[in-house]
Amino acid sequence: MINETERELLKQFGMELAASSRRVLLDENFYMYTAFTLATDYVMVSYVLSDYEGKAKTISPMITRLQQFFPSIQTPTLLTDPENIYDAERFITTPEKTRAALTAQLSRYLRGYPMETIWLDVFDWYVANEKKYDTTYNVLQSLFYENKPEPLAEETVKELHPTQLYTSVSRLENFYQCSYQHFLQYGLRLEERRTYALEAPDIGQLFHEALKTITEWVQEEKKDFKHVTKEDANRYAEKSVATLAPILQHQILQSSNRFKYIQQKLQQVIAQATYILSEQARASGFSPVGVELGFGYQSELDPLRIALPNGYELFLRGRIDRVDRAYKDEQLYLRIIDYKSSARGLQLVDVYYGLALQMLTYLDVVLSQAESWLGEKAFPAGILYFHVHDAMLSVDDKLPEDKIVAELFKQYKMAGYMMEDEQVATLMDDTVTSGRSNIAPFGLKKDGGFYSDSKVIDEATFQLLRNYIHYLIKEAGIDITSGKIELNPYEDKHGTACRFCPYKAVCQFDPILRENNYRRLQPLNETEALEKMEQIKSD
């Protein structure tokens, strides 16, 4: 704002500001001249090559002038990190600074790299002159530290689980993601400090509760979902959000105009999902028989009980979003519907590795207790995910309104697996006699049978999956009750267990360390995953 001429003019009238650029340059040259002429033996000049981000920095003009005055120093000595050089004695200075260089050298030496013998003399000096358990001792001891958890003592296990292990399906999935993460969350019960923010889990919870209450209101009004109109859907959505918003994250949706706008958008998503569910119901022979159906103590269904060979007993609890039923040839068929705020569906490879136990466990619970719950034996119809989201279309041409509605409807097609039975398929979507369904993951050929991309499995495979789930639950129960703790986060093509883990600051998992390695999951197709499950069952 003020140039050099104006600065000098103000100084003449007694208003002296900060030094001008010319004055600063003269002072800097004077200070440098003074520093260079004070030395009696030699002068060492250093400068940085890059900043902390690794970006190159411009060399000071003083370096260029020195090279002009003294041609013998045309080639400078470039000092890099002491970890990567052999002419290392120049890094031996004060005890504090040398300690860092020694640590870097010893770290490389322990990994098999050569090291100059002078560093052994430096190490001996520290041993002779530094006190035990002081800073230097602790720093050098860290070179031999291994980031490996130890199993829990038997007494500790008994304190955590006296004779019975009460757990949930999501907890066991967490165990198969990383057993140390499971221990921190459910053993030590560590929690992150709560923040006043609206995050994905909060939105998912809102969707679940809204669809649950809407289903209950529909049933209280003696109606079926297939009778819900678009106006009804909008009314239900507005009522549910008005009920749930005040109790979500301390009324965060009421805290600002921005959050009120978000509340309005969430209400639109719920209204759209409700209407899509009614459209699907109008084309389906299935109807809800259980909403937010709990199993466990003081719930509608009993817990899943599994006796462990080490004398413990596992009690599994949970809550099922929705159970639908339909009849075919006087046989009862049940399907599980799970509301998801993410688009990823069920993969059999995730079932094999224990990362997706929820849906099959829910199916096993309702099928095994169908006679006591509904009064008759039931057969599996499917395990399906309904994606609750704000569907968007990307098209090149302008579409008429009826086409837009049809395309939006396709965006809500359920994912998962269903029974390989054409009659059950038509119960899922009675609008399909041939072609692909826009409701469930199947397609029927004109001459009979399913398209190859249909997600259908037969009753024997459903039974295999149920048996394998029992095996995984049992194995996890044995490991947990024996105190087994491993730092073993999984890694697959989608990511790692550490990606969203809140406990990274606690476990200090570092794949650079020799003892810290990801549990890499081999990619498998559906056939390979089922074959491996069958093999484990046979063993």
C-alpha positions as a printed NumPy array, in Angstrom:
array([[  0.   ,   0.   ,   0.   ],
       [  2.947,   2.335,   0.669],
       [  5.862,   2.35 ,  -1.776],
       [  9.499,   3.083,  -0.986],
       [  9.339,   6.756,  -2.034],
       [  6.344,   7.427,   0.213],
       [  8.05 ,   5.625,   3.075],
       [ 11.096,   7.894,   2.787],
       [  8.866,  10.986,   2.557],
       [  6.998,  10.068,   5.752],
       [ 10.338,   9.531,   7.51 ],
       [ 11.356,  13.13 ,   6.7  ],
       [  8.256,  14.336,   8.575],
       [  9.06 ,  12.248,  11.648],
       [  6.795,   9.269,  10.901],
       [  9.214,   6.347,  10.655],
       [  7.642,   3.063,   9.594],
       [  9.208,  -0.389,   9.327],
       [ 12.547,  -0.466,   7.537],
       [ 12.433,  -0.187,   3.776],
       [ 13.53 ,  -2.997,   1.487],
       [ 16.737,  -1.101,   0.693],
       [ 17.535,  -0.689,   4.389],
       [ 16.787,  -4.381,   5.097],
       [ 19.074,  -5.459,   2.266],
       [ 21.9  ,  -3.24 ,   3.533],
       [ 21.465,  -4.584,   7.071],
       [ 21.478,  -8.176,   5.891],
       [ 24.693,  -7.615,   3.937],
       [ 26.242,  -5.969,   6.996],
       [ 25.271,  -8.856,   9.275],
       [ 26.659, -11.371,   6.798],
       [ 29.908,  -9.382,   6.459],
       [ 30.223,  -9.298,  10.244],
       [ 29.589, -13.056,  10.555],
       [ 32.169, -13.95 ,   7.901],
       [ 34.897, -11.685,   9.301],
       [ 34.531, -12.757,  12.944],
       [ 35.74 , -16.324,  12.299],
       [ 39.386, -17.136,  13.186],
       [ 39.847, -20.681,  11.785],
       [ 37.157, -21.512,   9.209],
       [ 33.611, -20.673,   8.194],
       [ 30.971, -23.308,   7.487],
       [ 28.012, -22.2  ,   5.376],
       [ 24.866, -24.364,   5.019],
       [ 21.596, -23.96 ,   3.197],
       [ 18.481, -26.073,   2.693],
       [ 17.746, -27.806,  -0.597],
       [ 14.01 , -28.348,  -0.045],
       [ 11.192, -27.597,   2.344],
       [  9.281, -30.053,   4.564],
       [  7.116, -31.097,   1.619],
       [ 10.145, -31.954,  -0.507],
       [  9.784, -28.94 ,  -2.83 ],
       [ 13.072, -27.393,  -4.033],
       [ 14.027, -24.035,  -2.539],
       [ 15.952, -21.265,  -4.286],
       [ 19.586, -20.909,  -3.206],
       [ 20.514, -17.625,  -1.542],
       [ 22.403, -15.146,  -3.759],
       [ 25.079, -15.13 ,  -1.032],
       [ 26.006, -18.717,  -1.98 ],
       [ 26.495, -17.661,  -5.598],
       [ 28.711, -14.726,  -4.53 ],
       [ 30.808, -16.999,  -2.322],
       [ 31.339, -19.369,  -5.226],
       [ 32.446, -16.416,  -7.363],
       [ 34.897, -15.136,  -4.715],
       [ 36.255, -18.616,  -3.903],
       [ 36.329, -20.844,  -7.025],
       [ 37.763, -23.743,  -5.005],
       [ 34.365, -24.35 ,  -3.398],
       [ 32.469, -24.584,  -6.663],
       [ 31.276, -28.123,  -5.78 ],
       [ 29.391, -27.967,  -2.486],
       [ 29.076, -30.892,  -0.09 ],
       [ 25.425, -31.858,  -0.063],
       [ 24.5  , -33.214,   3.35 ],
       [ 21.445, -35.444,   3.318],
       [ 19.75 , -37.484,   6.031],
       [ 22.321, -39.264,   8.249],
       [ 20.414, -42.493,   7.648],
       [ 21.512, -42.64 ,   4.024],
       [ 25.22 , -41.643,   4.06 ],
       [ 28.548, -43.209,   4.972],
       [ 30.668, -40.086,   5.547],
       [ 28.759, -39.728,   8.799],
       [ 31.213, -38.219,  11.305],
       [ 30.081, -34.711,  10.325],
       [ 26.775, -35.525,  12.081],
       [ 28.551, -36.26 ,  15.366],
       [ 28.167, -33.006,  17.26 ],
       [ 26.312, -32.501,  20.553],
       [ 24.908, -35.44 ,  22.561],
       [ 21.318, -34.426,  21.753],
       [ 21.787, -34.   ,  17.997],
       [ 24.06 , -37.014,  17.61 ],
       [ 21.489, -39.21 ,  19.317],
       [ 19.059, -38.773,  16.398],
       [ 21.75 , -39.647,  13.845],
       [ 22.833, -42.692,  15.875],
       [ 19.25 , -43.914,  16.062],
       [ 18.883, -43.627,  12.283],
       [ 22.121, -45.54 ,  11.681],
       [ 21.287, -48.318,  14.154],
       [ 17.806, -48.656,  12.69 ],
       [ 19.29 , -49.3  ,   9.23 ],
       [ 21.91 , -51.636,  10.719],
       [ 19.221, -53.767,  12.37 ],
       [ 17.5  , -54.092,   8.98 ],
       [ 20.686, -55.512,   7.432],
       [ 22.303, -52.396,   5.935],
       [ 26.034, -51.67 ,   6.457],
       [ 27.121, -49.073,   9.02 ],
       [ 30.389, -47.233,   9.64 ],
       [ 32.267, -48.5  ,  12.685],
       [ 32.466, -44.993,  14.167],
       [ 28.823, -45.341,  15.196],
       [ 29.733, -48.292,  17.433],
       [ 32.142, -45.966,  19.234],
       [ 29.364, -43.388,  19.54 ],
       [ 27.056, -46.06 ,  20.96 ],
       [ 29.728, -47.085,  23.507],
       [ 30.084, -43.435,  24.55 ],
       [ 26.369, -43.179,  25.303],
       [ 26.462, -46.435,  27.283],
       [ 29.357, -45.126,  29.386],
       [ 28.134, -41.568,  29.91 ],
       [ 24.309, -41.648,  29.898],
       [ 22.204, -42.785,  32.827],
       [ 19.916, -45.794,  32.57 ],
       [ 16.237, -45.06 ,  31.906],
       [ 16.944, -41.496,  30.792],
       [ 15.956, -40.105,  27.372],
       [ 18.808, -41.705,  25.459],
       [ 18.15 , -45.105,  27.029],
       [ 14.461, -44.98 ,  26.109],
       [ 15.21 , -43.817,  22.558],
       [ 17.68 , -46.636,  21.918],
       [ 15.381, -49.195,  23.515],
       [ 12.717, -48.253,  20.962],
       [ 14.897, -49.82 ,  18.257],
       [ 14.159, -53.238,  19.725],
       [ 10.455, -52.675,  20.394],
       [  7.974, -54.906,  18.547],
       [  4.432, -53.688,  18.046],
       [  2.784, -57.016,  18.885],
       [ -0.091, -57.449,  21.373],
       [  0.033, -60.267,  23.908],
       [ -2.854, -62.673,  24.606],
       [ -5.014, -61.908,  27.612],
       [ -4.287, -63.755,  30.82 ],
       [ -6.784, -66.411,  31.853],
       [ -7.869, -64.348,  34.863],
       [ -8.566, -61.349,  32.633],
       [-10.664, -63.453,  30.268],
       [-12.733, -64.709,  33.198],
       [-13.304, -61.141,  34.338],
       [-14.513, -60.175,  30.872],
       [-16.531, -63.352,  30.19 ],
       [-17.217, -65.379,  33.367],
       [-18.892, -68.38 ,  31.668],
       [-21.006, -66.854,  28.92 ],
       [-20.253, -64.604,  25.991],
       [-23.053, -62.193,  25.095],
       [-22.372, -60.659,  21.721],
       [-23.925, -59.311,  18.536],
       [-23.456, -60.082,  14.858],
       [-21.81 , -56.721,  14.125],
       [-19.348, -57.391,  16.953],
       [-18.28 , -60.684,  15.361],
       [-17.9  , -58.974,  11.983],
       [-15.665, -56.468,  13.73 ],
       [-13.606, -59.352,  15.156],
       [-12.983, -60.74 ,  11.664],
       [-11.99 , -57.285,  10.419],
       [ -9.281, -56.984,  13.092],
       [ -9.261, -58.796,  16.418],
       [ -7.318, -55.98 ,  18.1  ],
       [ -9.887, -53.416,  16.986],
       [-12.546, -55.734,  18.45 ],
       [-10.683, -55.895,  21.787],
       [-10.335, -52.113,  22.02 ],
       [-13.989, -51.497,  21.193],
       [-15.688, -54.303,  23.11 ],
       [-13.049, -55.374,  25.633],
       [-11.665, -52.038,  26.811],
       [-14.775, -50.218,  25.505],
       [-12.819, -47.254,  24.224],
       [-14.833, -44.513,  22.555],
       [-13.954, -41.446,  20.575],
       [-14.923, -38.116,  22.058],
       [-18.32 , -37.241,  20.659],
       [-18.427, -34.276,  18.314],
       [-21.389, -32.111,  17.452],
       [-21.636, -33.127,  13.802],
       [-23.997, -34.938,  11.464],
       [-22.172, -37.945,  10.053],
       [-23.038, -40.965,   7.915],
       [-23.979, -43.258,  10.871],
       [-26.402, -40.608,  12.154],
       [-28.091, -40.364,   8.752],
       [-28.275, -44.156,   8.512],
       [-29.865, -44.292,  11.955],
       [-32.415, -41.677,  10.91 ],
       [-33.323, -43.695,   7.794],
       [-33.728, -46.898,   9.817],
       [-35.888, -45.34 ,  12.488],
       [-38.   , -43.423,   9.981],
       [-38.806, -46.492,   7.87 ],
       [-39.486, -48.489,  11.026],
       [-41.966, -45.954,  12.404],
       [-43.611, -45.514,   8.992],
       [-44.134, -49.274,   8.701],
       [-45.627, -49.35 ,  12.186],
       [-48.002, -46.485,  11.314],
       [-49.106, -48.28 ,   8.162],
       [-49.867, -51.418,  10.183],
       [-51.653, -49.428,  12.906],
       [-53.932, -47.949,  10.246],
       [-54.83 , -51.525,   9.151],
       [-53.272, -50.911,   5.766],
       [-50.724, -52.696,   3.649],
       [-47.696, -51.039,   2.077],
       [-49.177, -51.673,  -1.365],
       [-51.982, -49.206,  -0.48 ],
       [-49.609, -46.341,   0.357],
       [-49.899, -43.5  ,  -2.159],
       [-47.335, -40.836,  -2.966],
       [-49.257, -38.352,  -0.826],
       [-49.259, -40.859,   2.039],
       [-45.499, -41.331,   1.63 ],
       [-44.888, -37.569,   1.849],
       [-47.137, -37.302,   4.893],
       [-45.465, -40.224,   6.676],
       [-41.99 , -38.873,   5.885],
       [-42.808, -35.414,   7.216],
       [-44.298, -36.861,  10.392],
       [-41.386, -39.263,  11.008],
       [-38.687, -36.619,  10.485],
       [-40.571, -34.17 ,  12.717],
       [-40.614, -36.877,  15.408],
       [-37.011, -38.036,  15.057],
       [-35.124, -34.813,  14.246],
       [-35.316, -33.355,  17.791],
       [-33.623, -36.445,  19.283],
       [-30.903, -36.822,  16.641],
       [-27.497, -35.567,  17.796],
       [-28.913, -33.066,  20.301],
       [-31.275, -31.407,  17.812],
       [-28.513, -30.75 ,  15.292],
       [-31.008, -30.62 ,  12.424],
       [-32.654, -27.636,  14.139],
       [-29.413, -25.769,  14.837],
       [-29.035, -23.703,  11.652],
       [-30.651, -22.929,   8.325],
       [-28.117, -25.171,   6.625],
       [-29.105, -28.152,   8.767],
       [-32.782, -27.339,   8.286],
       [-32.154, -27.591,   4.55 ],
       [-30.402, -30.943,   5.1  ],
       [-33.421, -32.076,   7.144],
       [-35.67 , -31.186,   4.222],
       [-33.486, -33.194,   1.825],
       [-33.454, -36.191,   4.181],
       [-37.232, -35.981,   4.416],
       [-37.431, -36.102,   0.616],
       [-35.173, -39.19 ,   0.563],
       [-37.388, -40.948,   3.127],
       [-40.561, -40.004,   1.242],
       [-39.104, -41.309,  -2.027],
       [-37.927, -44.553,  -0.376],
       [-41.349, -45.061,   1.238],
       [-43.115, -44.612,  -2.076],
       [-40.681, -46.988,  -3.842],
       [-41.325, -49.598,  -1.13 ],
       [-45.067, -49.238,  -1.764],
       [-44.506, -49.632,  -5.514],
       [-42.461, -52.764,  -4.88 ],
       [-45.164, -54.084,  -2.543],
       [-47.793, -53.639,  -5.269],
       [-45.772, -55.94 ,  -7.514],
       [-44.903, -58.488,  -4.815],
       [-46.568, -61.348,  -3.025],
       [-44.48 , -60.712,   0.084],
       [-45.674, -58.598,   2.993],
       [-43.949, -57.582,   6.27 ],
       [-44.409, -59.929,   9.212],
       [-41.723, -58.398,  11.425],
       [-40.262, -54.891,  11.641],
       [-37.205, -54.179,  13.797],
       [-37.551, -57.769,  14.955],
       [-35.231, -58.422,  17.877],
       [-33.694, -61.698,  18.986],
       [-32.056, -62.079,  22.364],
       [-33.257, -61.827,  25.933],
       [-36.47 , -59.847,  26.414],
       [-37.008, -59.817,  22.634],
       [-39.556, -61.342,  20.29 ],
       [-37.193, -64.201,  19.379],
       [-34.742, -66.184,  21.502],
       [-30.982, -65.565,  21.209],
       [-28.879, -67.806,  19.018],
       [-27.108, -70.106,  21.491],
       [-23.894, -71.931,  20.584],
       [-21.956, -74.125,  23.015],
       [-18.173, -73.722,  22.706],
       [-15.761, -76.64 ,  23.229],
       [-13.804, -74.717,  25.902],
       [-16.789, -74.713,  28.269],
       [-18.162, -71.276,  27.385],
       [-21.546, -70.598,  25.858],
       [-22.165, -67.923,  23.227],
       [-25.434, -65.95 ,  23.153],
       [-25.988, -63.968,  19.983],
       [-28.416, -61.04 ,  19.846],
       [-29.485, -58.644,  17.13 ],
       [-32.271, -56.686,  15.472],
       [-33.631, -57.378,  11.991],
       [-34.865, -54.421,   9.952],
       [-37.67 , -56.299,   8.226],
       [-38.906, -59.858,   7.688],
       [-41.364, -60.53 ,   4.848],
       [-43.417, -63.652,   4.266],
       [-45.263, -65.23 ,   1.357],
       [-46.842, -68.608,   0.589],
       [-46.218, -70.927,  -2.342],
       [-47.988, -74.293,  -2.547],
       [-49.019, -73.834,   1.101],
       [-45.359, -73.499,   2.123],
       [-44.177, -70.471,   4.084],
       [-41.241, -68.517,   2.639],
       [-39.38 , -65.818,   4.542],
       [-37.022, -63.154,   3.262],
       [-34.83 , -60.664,   5.116],
       [-34.837, -57.009,   4.043],
       [-32.062, -54.779,   5.362],
       [-32.134, -51.006,   4.862],
       [-28.733, -49.676,   3.832],
       [-27.514, -46.121,   3.345],
       [-24.553, -47.43 ,   1.279],
       [-24.722, -49.072,  -2.13 ],
       [-22.532, -52.122,  -1.498],
       [-24.449, -55.392,  -1.449],
       [-23.658, -58.892,  -0.209],
       [-20.602, -60.703,  -1.597],
       [-20.007, -64.393,  -0.864],
       [-16.279, -63.739,  -0.592],
       [-17.058, -61.402,   2.337],
       [-19.146, -64.178,   3.898],
       [-16.236, -66.605,   3.53 ],
       [-13.822, -64.253,   5.311],
       [-16.323, -63.394,   8.073],
       [-16.842, -59.773,   7.02 ],
       [-20.557, -60.189,   6.199],
       [-22.316, -62.376,   8.787],
       [-25.369, -60.251,   9.468],
       [-27.926, -61.182,   6.818],
       [-27.317, -64.936,   6.853],
       [-27.384, -64.997,  10.653],
       [-30.717, -63.169,  10.598],
       [-32.087, -65.662,   8.071],
       [-30.874, -68.573,  10.189],
       [-32.55 , -67.145,  13.307],
       [-35.984, -66.608,  11.708],
       [-35.943, -69.983,   9.923],
       [-34.854, -71.936,  13.01 ],
       [-37.528, -70.242,  15.181],
       [-40.312, -70.008,  12.583],
       [-42.39 , -72.793,  14.143],
       [-42.403, -71.207,  17.6  ],
       [-42.787, -67.701,  16.182],
       [-45.236, -68.167,  13.283],
       [-46.547, -71.625,  14.039],
       [-45.174, -73.397,  10.974],
       [-41.947, -74.391,   9.277],
       [-40.461, -71.828,   6.906],
       [-38.147, -71.966,   3.888],
       [-35.61 , -69.354,   2.744],
       [-36.737, -66.928,   0.033],
       [-33.857, -64.454,   0.064],
       [-31.617, -61.976,   1.813],
       [-31.943, -58.541,   0.204],
       [-30.614, -55.024,   0.714],
       [-32.748, -51.954,   0.047],
       [-30.553, -48.91 ,  -0.623],
       [-32.05 , -45.778,   0.951],
       [-30.582, -42.879,  -1.029],
       [-31.318, -39.852,  -3.162],
       [-31.384, -41.456,  -6.615],
       [-29.919, -39.401,  -9.458],
       [-30.229, -39.945, -13.208],
       [-27.548, -39.224, -15.791],
       [-29.005, -39.263, -19.311],
       [-28.095, -37.581, -22.58 ],
       [-31.591, -36.776, -23.816],
       [-34.577, -35.213, -22.122],
       [-36.999, -37.92 , -20.961],
       [-40.77 , -37.731, -20.499],
       [-41.997, -37.844, -16.92 ],
       [-43.164, -41.482, -17.046],
       [-39.723, -42.558, -18.294],
       [-38.032, -40.597, -15.516],
       [-40.22 , -42.325, -12.914],
       [-39.409, -45.735, -14.426],
       [-35.663, -45.025, -14.484],
       [-35.689, -43.767, -10.893],
       [-37.537, -46.914,  -9.859],
       [-34.674, -49.022, -11.273],
       [-32.211, -47.178,  -9.047],
       [-33.846, -48.798,  -6.007],
       [-33.501, -52.383,  -7.22 ],
       [-32.636, -54.579,  -4.241],
       [-29.305, -56.426,  -4.069],
       [-28.45 , -59.704,  -2.357],
       [-29.359, -63.352,  -2.992],
       [-32.663, -65.144,  -3.434],
       [-33.994, -68.677,  -3.805],
       [-33.392, -70.333,  -7.163],
       [-37.087, -70.984,  -7.747],
       [-39.094, -69.335, -10.528],
       [-42.301, -69.286,  -8.483],
       [-40.516, -67.594,  -5.582],
       [-39.061, -65.128,  -8.089],
       [-42.537, -64.202,  -9.364],
       [-43.585, -63.705,  -5.746],
       [-40.759, -61.178,  -5.517],
       [-41.906, -59.414,  -8.707],
       [-45.116, -60.575, -10.388],
       [-44.621, -58.151, -13.297],
       [-41.85 , -60.348, -14.701],
       [-42.689, -63.384, -16.793],
       [-39.599, -62.954, -18.948],
       [-36.833, -60.396, -18.805],
       [-35.091, -58.769, -15.865],
       [-36.754, -57.537, -12.711],
       [-36.464, -53.94 , -11.546],
       [-37.2  , -54.987,  -7.961],
       [-35.12 , -58.062,  -7.123],
       [-31.758, -59.318,  -8.507],
       [-33.01 , -61.829, -11.082],
       [-34.049, -62.217, -14.682],
       [-36.188, -64.939, -16.321],
       [-35.606, -66.365, -19.779],
       [-38.498, -66.804, -22.197],
       [-37.92 , -70.557, -22.4  ],
       [-37.578, -70.9  , -18.614],
       [-34.714, -70.618, -16.179],
       [-32.726, -67.687, -14.84 ],
       [-30.272, -65.419, -16.596],
       [-26.651, -66.104, -15.666],
       [-26.3  , -62.756, -13.882],
       [-29.221, -63.503, -11.533],
       [-28.257, -63.656,  -7.866],
       [-29.992, -66.963,  -7.123],
       [-28.886, -69.957,  -5.045],
       [-30.672, -73.201,  -4.266],
       [-31.921, -74.395,  -0.883],
       [-28.892, -76.643,  -0.354],
       [-26.565, -73.648,  -0.797],
       [-28.604, -71.613,   1.658],
       [-28.164, -74.469,   4.136],
       [-24.413, -74.55 ,   3.429],
       [-24.192, -70.828,   4.12 ],
       [-26.147, -71.197,   7.361],
       [-23.851, -74.005,   8.516],
       [-20.761, -71.997,   7.58 ],
       [-22.032, -68.986,   9.524],
       [-22.358, -71.215,  12.602],
       [-18.767, -72.331,  12.048],
       [-17.499, -68.734,  11.881],
       [-19.476, -67.685,  14.954],
       [-18.108, -70.654,  16.871],
       [-14.497, -69.987,  15.82 ],
       [-14.76 , -66.325,  16.794],
       [-16.274, -67.282,  20.143],
       [-13.398, -69.681,  20.849],
       [-10.752, -67.06 ,  20.029],
       [-12.45 , -64.339,  22.09 ],
       [-12.964, -66.529,  25.174],
       [ -9.381, -67.847,  24.992],
       [ -7.986, -64.3  ,  25.157],
       [ -6.516, -64.378,  21.669],
       [ -5.667, -60.875,  20.435],
       [ -3.854, -60.195,  17.177],
       [ -3.011, -57.037,  15.305],
       [ -4.343, -58.43 ,  12.033],
       [ -6.359, -55.877,  10.018],
       [ -7.587, -57.265,   6.724],
       [ -6.752, -55.856,   3.303],
       [ -8.62 , -56.518,   0.072],
       [ -9.216, -54.748,  -3.235],
       [-11.751, -52.415,  -1.591],
       [ -9.446, -51.177,   1.175],
       [ -8.322, -52.109,   4.678],
       [ -9.821, -52.439,   8.134],
       [ -7.728, -49.407,   9.147],
       [ -9.425, -47.075,   6.664],
       [-12.147, -45.838,   9.028],
       [-10.807, -47.301,  12.27 ],
       [-10.898, -44.808,  15.174],
       [ -8.23 , -46.708,  17.136],
       [ -5.165, -46.166,  14.927],
       [ -3.628, -43.892,  17.554],
       [ -3.916, -46.735,  20.091],
       [ -2.73 , -49.771,  18.128],
       [  0.049, -47.874,  16.282],
       [ -0.203, -50.367,  13.409],
       [  2.514, -49.565,  10.87 ],
       [  2.958, -51.769,   7.777],
       [  6.569, -50.559,   7.547],
       [  7.368, -52.552,  10.697],
       [  8.436, -56.127,  10.086],
       [  5.926, -57.53 ,  12.585],
       [  2.941, -55.486,  11.322],
       [  1.381, -56.995,   8.216],
       [ -2.071, -56.779,   6.696],
       [ -4.079, -59.983,   6.492],
       [ -4.446, -59.969,   2.729],
       [ -7.683, -61.568,   1.55 ],
       [ -7.425, -63.522,  -1.676],
       [-10.06 , -62.434,  -4.221],
       [-12.57 , -65.217,  -4.918],
       [-15.557, -65.549,  -7.196],
       [-18.842, -67.011,  -5.964],
       [-18.01 , -70.582,  -7.017],
       [-14.568, -70.512,  -5.389],
       [-15.97 , -69.046,  -2.158],
       [-18.671, -71.745,  -1.943],
       [-16.115, -74.49 ,  -2.678],
       [-13.902, -73.307,   0.159],
       [-16.897, -73.191,   2.528],
       [-17.813, -76.727,   1.508],
       [-14.237, -77.858,   2.087],
       [-14.156, -76.378,   5.602],
       [-17.508, -78.026,   6.343],
       [-16.116, -81.39 ,   5.161],
       [-12.974, -80.986,   7.275]])
